[in-house]
Amino acid sequence: MPRLMERLRRRWLGPLFDRLGYDLVPATPDWAHRPVSPHEVAQLLDNAAARLGQDLAAAGIACRHDVRALVGEFWELIPRAPVRQRRGGSGFNGALQLFVLMRALEPDCVIESGVFRGLTTWVIRQARPDARIFCRDPDLSGLQYRDPAATYCTQDWSTADWSALDPARTVAFFDDHVAQARRVVEARARGLTRLVFDDDAAGHRIHTHGGPAHPTIAMVRALHEAGGRSEPIRWQRNGRVFEQPADDPLVRKAARLIARAHAFDDLHAATGYSPARLTYVQLHPEVGG
């Protein structure tokens, strides 16, 4: 059956979708295409570990684990992932970064806003087997993996009462395409200071999937560093022009709350896989609104 479907895709379905302006590709995850010879595998893992070690240091995250060992563990783990996705969601690089971040940050509780098919939930569970995971997404119908111990809800994460959680032992992970500056303000209002963002698109870079959750962390930092800039950040998506105003009160408020932000390397040079965009954000413990 797989061979028959591949022949149909190449001969008939692929050309049809191409004429309609779409790509039809097999739902094979990027980690299914990987080196197997020991020397090349070791080189990939060494390079990825070196880059991740630099990123953790730049983000101010002290990791008590051997990063190379974590990358090796993930390499053996990811082929068993229950979610197989080619487009949308996290690929190898994003999943690897999330795995290493969760091991390094060692949260007892993880709030995940934006679940999609469930791959990142699975990655979090592998990294933190005993953690309490709270999954928030307005549409859970596409789940391919549902964590039996996680708590699922279709309401926005900001509607819940998180006062029972220890902020020092909690990490919030946002992959929900909602304004990242808004998520910063919401998190700090709830005492949370350790945040991870996916798809932190900068205004000066090409970003095709989903559209940036503006103002993104990168936009907040760029506008804040630009001082009195008046020109908005503009970009085009599917022929439509969007803009992020420079004089945005939300940007100013989020900028005041961010103590440190570091965008992790996309790992493409180390692994060859599709780039990822994870950003770690540390908020000031106490800052007035």
URWO-V481379 format. One record per run of one state. SS is the DSSP state (H for helix, E for strand, - for the rest). FROM is the first residue (numbers start at 1). TO is the last residue. If there is no record, write none. Layout:
ss = [SS/SS]
from = [FROM/FROM]
to = [TO/TO]
//
This chain:
ss = [-/H/-/H/-/H/-/H/-/H/-/E/-/H/-/E/-/E/-/H/-/H/E/-/H/-/E/-/H/-/E/-/E/-/H/E/-/H/-/E/-]
from = [1/2/20/30/33/38/59/67/81/92/106/109/114/119/128/132/137/151/154/157/160/167/170/175/180/190/194/199/217/226/233/238/240/245/249/258/264/268/272/278/284]
to = [1/19/29/32/37/58/66/80/91/105/108/113/118/127/131/136/150/153/156/159/166/169/174/179/189/193/198/216/225/232/237/239/244/248/257/263/267/271/277/283/289]
//
